[in-house]
Amino acid sequence: MATLTMTVSKEKKCAQLNGLRRFPISLYYDEWLQVLNAAPKILEFLKANEKELSRKADAPAKAGSFALN
C-alpha cells in the first residue's frame, strides 16, 4: 500500500492527495471539507455496496501498464 501525502499545488493553490493514483487527486479547500463531512455517508455506502464494488487488485491491467512487484 502506498504512502499518502498532501501538498498544495503551486498553480491552482488546491490541496492534492498524492500516492493513491498515478496523478494527484486535487480539490479546493471547501471541496475537501465537503468530502470529509460526508465521510460517514460514504463509508455507509461503501459497506452497503461492498459486494458490487471492485477493488484495485481485482481491476484488469490497462494496456501498457505493469507492476513493480
C-alpha positions as CSV (number, residue, x, y, z in Angstrom):
1,M,0.0,0.0,0.0
2,A,1.4,3.4,-1.0
3,T,2.1,6.2,1.5
4,L,-0.4,9.0,1.2
5,T,0.8,12.6,1.4
6,M,-0.7,16.0,1.0
7,T,0.7,19.0,-0.9
8,V,-0.5,22.4,-2.1
9,S,-0.5,22.8,-5.8
10,K,1.6,25.7,-6.9
11,E,-0.6,26.6,-9.9
12,K,-4.2,26.4,-8.6
13,K,-3.4,26.5,-4.8
14,C,-5.6,23.5,-4.1
15,A,-4.8,20.6,-1.8
16,Q,-3.5,17.5,-3.5
17,L,-3.7,13.9,-2.2
18,N,-0.7,12.0,-3.5
19,G,0.1,8.3,-3.6
20,L,-3.3,6.9,-4.3
21,R,-3.2,7.1,-8.1
22,R,-0.8,7.9,-10.8
23,F,-1.7,11.6,-10.6
24,P,-2.7,13.5,-7.5
25,I,-6.3,14.0,-6.5
26,S,-6.7,17.8,-6.4
27,L,-9.6,19.5,-4.6
28,Y,-10.1,23.0,-3.3
29,Y,-10.3,23.6,0.4
30,D,-14.1,23.8,0.5
31,E,-14.4,20.6,-1.6
32,W,-12.1,18.7,0.8
33,L,-14.4,19.8,3.7
34,Q,-17.4,18.6,1.8
35,V,-15.8,15.2,1.3
36,L,-14.6,14.9,4.9
37,N,-18.0,15.9,6.3
38,A,-19.7,13.3,4.1
39,A,-17.3,10.6,5.3
40,P,-19.9,8.7,7.4
41,K,-22.3,8.5,4.4
42,I,-19.5,7.5,2.1
43,L,-18.5,4.7,4.5
44,E,-22.1,3.6,4.8
45,F,-22.4,3.5,1.0
46,L,-19.2,1.5,0.6
47,K,-20.3,-1.1,3.2
48,A,-23.7,-1.4,1.7
49,N,-22.3,-1.9,-1.8
50,E,-19.1,-3.8,-0.9
51,K,-20.0,-6.9,-2.9
52,E,-20.7,-4.9,-6.1
53,L,-17.6,-2.8,-5.9
54,S,-14.3,-3.7,-7.5
55,R,-11.0,-3.4,-5.6
56,K,-7.9,-2.2,-7.2
57,A,-6.4,-5.8,-7.0
58,D,-9.4,-7.0,-9.0
59,A,-9.2,-4.4,-11.7
60,P,-7.9,-5.6,-15.1
61,A,-4.5,-4.3,-16.1
62,K,-4.6,-1.4,-18.6
63,A,-2.7,-1.8,-21.9
64,G,0.9,-0.7,-21.4
65,S,0.8,-0.9,-17.6
66,F,3.0,-3.1,-15.4
67,A,3.5,-4.0,-11.8
68,L,6.7,-3.1,-10.0
69,N,6.4,-6.1,-7.6
